[in-house]
Amino acid sequence: MKPIAAALIAATLLAAGPAAALEPLAQEKHINDRLVSARIADRIRRECPTIDARILYAYGEARKLKRYAEQKGYSAKQIDAFLDDKAEKKRIYATAEDYLTRHGAKKGDAQSFCAIGKQAIADKNLIGSFLVAK
């Protein structure tokens, strides 16, 4: 009986291993970097009259990001809970605002947002990938 119990325990631990090893979504760097970048791009496109969002591209990237999270082992319920969590949203927004401020964005100064957006587009970085000049 002991070998069967040991085998069952081992099988249970192996099955639970990947799920148990998952870090909280709030600490998953790949996901958070992309959410923050998308928020930064959204702020730029809202503030800068000469830059627009690549909406279809952003939608596709959101779907890829969800697939990435699912492939890592996060459930749809965990993903939805993370995205609906007001504290997490506030943290992501604050991180984006900090980035914008550190890069010269000033409230009420559209051109400061435009400068960040134009640089991101020119650098072809993650933030720039969500943006297009009008």
C-alpha positions in Angstrom: 0.0 0.0 0.0 2.9 2.4 0.7 4.2 2.3 -2.9 0.7 3.1 -4.3 0.3 6.0 -1.8 3.7 7.3 -2.6 2.9 7.1 -6.4 -0.4 9.0 -5.9 1.4 11.7 -3.8 4.1 12.0 -6.5 1.5 12.2 -9.3 -0.4 14.8 -7.4 2.7 16.9 -6.7 3.8 16.6 -10.4 0.3 17.7 -11.6 0.2 20.6 -9.2 3.9 21.5 -9.7 3.6 24.0 -12.5 0.5 25.7 -11.0 2.1 25.9 -7.6 5.2 27.3 -9.1 3.4 30.2 -10.8 4.2 33.6 -9.4 1.3 36.0 -8.9 0.4 37.7 -12.2 1.3 41.1 -10.6 4.9 39.9 -10.5 5.1 38.3 -13.9 7.4 40.6 -15.8 6.5 39.9 -19.4 2.8 40.5 -18.7 3.3 43.6 -16.6 5.8 45.2 -19.0 3.3 44.9 -21.8 0.3 46.1 -19.8 2.3 49.2 -18.6 3.6 49.9 -22.2 0.0 49.7 -23.5 -1.1 52.1 -20.8 1.7 54.5 -21.7 0.8 54.3 -25.4 -2.9 54.9 -24.5 -2.0 58.0 -22.5 0.2 59.4 -25.3 -2.5 58.9 -27.9 -5.1 60.6 -25.7 -2.9 63.6 -25.0 -1.1 64.1 -28.3 -3.2 65.2 -31.2 -0.7 64.0 -33.8 -0.4 60.5 -32.6 -3.0 57.7 -32.8 -3.2 54.2 -31.6 -2.8 51.0 -33.6 -6.1 49.6 -32.3 -6.2 46.4 -34.2 -2.6 45.7 -33.5 -3.2 46.4 -29.8 -6.2 44.1 -29.8 -4.1 41.3 -31.3 -1.3 41.8 -28.8 -3.9 41.6 -26.0 -5.0 38.3 -27.3 -1.4 37.1 -27.6 -0.8 38.2 -24.0 -3.8 36.2 -22.8 -2.6 33.1 -24.6 0.9 33.6 -23.2 -0.6 33.7 -19.6 -2.7 30.6 -20.3 0.3 28.7 -21.7 2.2 29.5 -18.6 -0.6 27.9 -16.6 -2.7 30.7 -15.4 -6.5 30.0 -15.6 -9.0 32.3 -17.3 -10.4 33.0 -13.9 -7.0 34.1 -12.5 -6.4 36.3 -15.6 -9.8 37.9 -15.4 -9.4 38.5 -11.6 -6.0 40.1 -12.2 -7.3 42.4 -15.0 -10.4 43.3 -12.9 -8.5 44.0 -9.7 -8.7 47.8 -9.0 -5.5 47.8 -7.0 -3.6 46.2 -9.8 -5.0 48.5 -12.4 -4.0 51.5 -10.1 -0.5 50.0 -9.8 -0.1 49.6 -13.6 -1.5 53.1 -14.2 0.9 54.6 -11.6 3.9 52.8 -13.1 2.9 54.2 -16.5 2.5 57.8 -15.1 5.9 57.5 -13.4 7.5 56.5 -16.7 5.8 59.4 -18.5 6.9 61.9 -15.9 10.4 60.6 -15.9 10.5 61.0 -19.7 9.3 64.6 -19.6 5.5 64.4 -19.9 3.8 67.4 -18.3 0.1 67.6 -17.5 -1.6 70.0 -20.0 1.4 70.0 -22.3 0.4 67.9 -25.3 3.8 68.4 -27.0 5.6 66.7 -24.1 3.5 63.6 -24.7 4.0 63.9 -28.5 7.8 64.0 -28.0 7.7 60.8 -26.0 5.4 59.1 -28.5 7.5 60.2 -31.5 10.7 58.9 -29.8 9.0 55.6 -29.0 7.9 55.2 -32.6 11.4 56.1 -33.9 13.0 53.7 -31.4 10.6 51.0 -32.5 10.2 49.9 -28.9 7.2 48.2 -27.3 5.4 51.5 -26.5 6.0 52.7 -30.1 4.6 49.5 -31.5 1.2 50.6 -30.2 1.4 54.0 -31.8 1.3 55.6 -35.3 1.8 59.2 -36.3 -1.2 60.8 -37.9 
